[in-house]
């Protein structure tokens, strides 16, 4: 946030494996390209305030930047 890394995680830190994470919502919804399944947050959660800029990255994809207004 605001140019400082607060959180960093890896898929091997998840409690459930990716196939398990995908299977549950797939029982209720037809998943399509571009759908996002949010899994929670790694350690380092902190407050977000007006004016903060948050950036999220995933290897191989463009960064996502959000400014809190």
PyMOL commands that place a pseudoatom at each C-alpha (Angstrom):
pseudoatom trace, name=CA, resn=UNK, resi=1, chain=A, elem=C, hetatm=0, pos=[0.000, 0.000, 0.000]
pseudoatom trace, name=CA, resn=UNK, resi=2, chain=A, elem=C, hetatm=0, pos=[1.302, 3.413, -0.966]
pseudoatom trace, name=CA, resn=UNK, resi=3, chain=A, elem=C, hetatm=0, pos=[4.434, 1.795, -2.411]
pseudoatom trace, name=CA, resn=UNK, resi=4, chain=A, elem=C, hetatm=0, pos=[5.140, -0.481, 0.579]
pseudoatom trace, name=CA, resn=UNK, resi=5, chain=A, elem=C, hetatm=0, pos=[4.578, -4.257, 0.509]
pseudoatom trace, name=CA, resn=UNK, resi=6, chain=A, elem=C, hetatm=0, pos=[2.304, -5.166, 3.452]
pseudoatom trace, name=CA, resn=UNK, resi=7, chain=A, elem=C, hetatm=0, pos=[1.241, -8.623, 2.367]
pseudoatom trace, name=CA, resn=UNK, resi=8, chain=A, elem=C, hetatm=0, pos=[2.844, -11.314, 0.262]
pseudoatom trace, name=CA, resn=UNK, resi=9, chain=A, elem=C, hetatm=0, pos=[1.667, -14.883, -0.076]
pseudoatom trace, name=CA, resn=UNK, resi=10, chain=A, elem=C, hetatm=0, pos=[1.992, -18.014, -2.139]
pseudoatom trace, name=CA, resn=UNK, resi=11, chain=A, elem=C, hetatm=0, pos=[-0.511, -20.676, -3.180]
pseudoatom trace, name=CA, resn=UNK, resi=12, chain=A, elem=C, hetatm=0, pos=[1.270, -23.263, -1.050]
pseudoatom trace, name=CA, resn=UNK, resi=13, chain=A, elem=C, hetatm=0, pos=[0.144, -21.314, 2.041]
pseudoatom trace, name=CA, resn=UNK, resi=14, chain=A, elem=C, hetatm=0, pos=[-3.548, -21.985, 1.344]
pseudoatom trace, name=CA, resn=UNK, resi=15, chain=A, elem=C, hetatm=0, pos=[-5.377, -24.423, 3.627]
pseudoatom trace, name=CA, resn=UNK, resi=16, chain=A, elem=C, hetatm=0, pos=[-7.160, -26.081, 0.684]
pseudoatom trace, name=CA, resn=UNK, resi=17, chain=A, elem=C, hetatm=0, pos=[-5.628, -27.000, -2.666]
pseudoatom trace, name=CA, resn=UNK, resi=18, chain=A, elem=C, hetatm=0, pos=[-6.751, -25.152, -5.817]
pseudoatom trace, name=CA, resn=UNK, resi=19, chain=A, elem=C, hetatm=0, pos=[-8.935, -28.024, -7.157]
pseudoatom trace, name=CA, resn=UNK, resi=20, chain=A, elem=C, hetatm=0, pos=[-10.826, -28.075, -3.830]
pseudoatom trace, name=CA, resn=UNK, resi=21, chain=A, elem=C, hetatm=0, pos=[-11.293, -24.300, -3.918]
pseudoatom trace, name=CA, resn=UNK, resi=22, chain=A, elem=C, hetatm=0, pos=[-12.719, -24.462, -7.449]
pseudoatom trace, name=CA, resn=UNK, resi=23, chain=A, elem=C, hetatm=0, pos=[-14.941, -27.497, -6.866]
pseudoatom trace, name=CA, resn=UNK, resi=24, chain=A, elem=C, hetatm=0, pos=[-17.231, -25.994, -4.195]
pseudoatom trace, name=CA, resn=UNK, resi=25, chain=A, elem=C, hetatm=0, pos=[-18.486, -22.925, -6.113]
pseudoatom trace, name=CA, resn=UNK, resi=26, chain=A, elem=C, hetatm=0, pos=[-18.616, -25.075, -9.251]
pseudoatom trace, name=CA, resn=UNK, resi=27, chain=A, elem=C, hetatm=0, pos=[-21.347, -27.115, -7.582]
pseudoatom trace, name=CA, resn=UNK, resi=28, chain=A, elem=C, hetatm=0, pos=[-23.546, -23.985, -7.456]
pseudoatom trace, name=CA, resn=UNK, resi=29, chain=A, elem=C, hetatm=0, pos=[-22.383, -21.757, -10.337]
pseudoatom trace, name=CA, resn=UNK, resi=30, chain=A, elem=C, hetatm=0, pos=[-21.001, -22.176, -13.825]
pseudoatom trace, name=CA, resn=UNK, resi=31, chain=A, elem=C, hetatm=0, pos=[-17.559, -20.605, -13.654]
pseudoatom trace, name=CA, resn=UNK, resi=32, chain=A, elem=C, hetatm=0, pos=[-16.349, -18.739, -16.735]
pseudoatom trace, name=CA, resn=UNK, resi=33, chain=A, elem=C, hetatm=0, pos=[-13.120, -17.168, -17.942]
pseudoatom trace, name=CA, resn=UNK, resi=34, chain=A, elem=C, hetatm=0, pos=[-12.427, -14.035, -15.919]
pseudoatom trace, name=CA, resn=UNK, resi=35, chain=A, elem=C, hetatm=0, pos=[-14.278, -15.200, -12.794]
pseudoatom trace, name=CA, resn=UNK, resi=36, chain=A, elem=C, hetatm=0, pos=[-12.374, -14.557, -9.560]
pseudoatom trace, name=CA, resn=UNK, resi=37, chain=A, elem=C, hetatm=0, pos=[-12.502, -16.720, -6.437]
pseudoatom trace, name=CA, resn=UNK, resi=38, chain=A, elem=C, hetatm=0, pos=[-11.242, -14.772, -3.420]
pseudoatom trace, name=CA, resn=UNK, resi=39, chain=A, elem=C, hetatm=0, pos=[-9.527, -16.932, -0.817]
pseudoatom trace, name=CA, resn=UNK, resi=40, chain=A, elem=C, hetatm=0, pos=[-8.775, -14.541, 2.004]
pseudoatom trace, name=CA, resn=UNK, resi=41, chain=A, elem=C, hetatm=0, pos=[-5.705, -12.609, 2.944]
pseudoatom trace, name=CA, resn=UNK, resi=42, chain=A, elem=C, hetatm=0, pos=[-2.154, -13.477, 4.024]
pseudoatom trace, name=CA, resn=UNK, resi=43, chain=A, elem=C, hetatm=0, pos=[-0.642, -12.008, 7.180]
pseudoatom trace, name=CA, resn=UNK, resi=44, chain=A, elem=C, hetatm=0, pos=[-0.120, -8.247, 7.297]
pseudoatom trace, name=CA, resn=UNK, resi=45, chain=A, elem=C, hetatm=0, pos=[-3.693, -6.941, 7.143]
pseudoatom trace, name=CA, resn=UNK, resi=46, chain=A, elem=C, hetatm=0, pos=[-3.945, -3.309, 8.173]
pseudoatom trace, name=CA, resn=UNK, resi=47, chain=A, elem=C, hetatm=0, pos=[-6.354, -0.385, 7.981]
pseudoatom trace, name=CA, resn=UNK, resi=48, chain=A, elem=C, hetatm=0, pos=[-7.027, 1.344, 4.674]
pseudoatom trace, name=CA, resn=UNK, resi=49, chain=A, elem=C, hetatm=0, pos=[-7.733, 5.066, 4.704]
pseudoatom trace, name=CA, resn=UNK, resi=50, chain=A, elem=C, hetatm=0, pos=[-8.946, 7.673, 2.242]
pseudoatom trace, name=CA, resn=UNK, resi=51, chain=A, elem=C, hetatm=0, pos=[-6.146, 8.631, -0.140]
pseudoatom trace, name=CA, resn=UNK, resi=52, chain=A, elem=C, hetatm=0, pos=[-4.361, 5.268, 0.120]
pseudoatom trace, name=CA, resn=UNK, resi=53, chain=A, elem=C, hetatm=0, pos=[-3.402, 3.501, -3.094]
pseudoatom trace, name=CA, resn=UNK, resi=54, chain=A, elem=C, hetatm=0, pos=[-3.390, -0.296, -3.084]
pseudoatom trace, name=CA, resn=UNK, resi=55, chain=A, elem=C, hetatm=0, pos=[-1.747, -2.411, -5.761]
pseudoatom trace, name=CA, resn=UNK, resi=56, chain=A, elem=C, hetatm=0, pos=[-2.165, -6.149, -6.256]
pseudoatom trace, name=CA, resn=UNK, resi=57, chain=A, elem=C, hetatm=0, pos=[-0.020, -8.267, -8.525]
pseudoatom trace, name=CA, resn=UNK, resi=58, chain=A, elem=C, hetatm=0, pos=[-0.135, -11.805, -9.853]
pseudoatom trace, name=CA, resn=UNK, resi=59, chain=A, elem=C, hetatm=0, pos=[2.810, -13.176, -11.818]
pseudoatom trace, name=CA, resn=UNK, resi=60, chain=A, elem=C, hetatm=0, pos=[2.105, -12.967, -15.546]
pseudoatom trace, name=CA, resn=UNK, resi=61, chain=A, elem=C, hetatm=0, pos=[-0.781, -10.468, -15.239]
pseudoatom trace, name=CA, resn=UNK, resi=62, chain=A, elem=C, hetatm=0, pos=[-0.887, -6.658, -15.240]
pseudoatom trace, name=CA, resn=UNK, resi=63, chain=A, elem=C, hetatm=0, pos=[-0.954, -5.010, -11.804]
pseudoatom trace, name=CA, resn=UNK, resi=64, chain=A, elem=C, hetatm=0, pos=[-4.282, -3.834, -10.365]
pseudoatom trace, name=CA, resn=UNK, resi=65, chain=A, elem=C, hetatm=0, pos=[-4.149, -0.408, -8.702]
pseudoatom trace, name=CA, resn=UNK, resi=66, chain=A, elem=C, hetatm=0, pos=[-6.988, 1.036, -6.599]
pseudoatom trace, name=CA, resn=UNK, resi=67, chain=A, elem=C, hetatm=0, pos=[-7.070, 4.475, -4.954]
pseudoatom trace, name=CA, resn=UNK, resi=68, chain=A, elem=C, hetatm=0, pos=[-9.358, 4.821, -1.934]
pseudoatom trace, name=CA, resn=UNK, resi=69, chain=A, elem=C, hetatm=0, pos=[-11.544, 7.937, -2.241]
for i in range(1, 69): cmd.bond("trace and resi %d" % i, "trace and resi %d" % (i + 1))
show_as sticks, trace
zoom trace
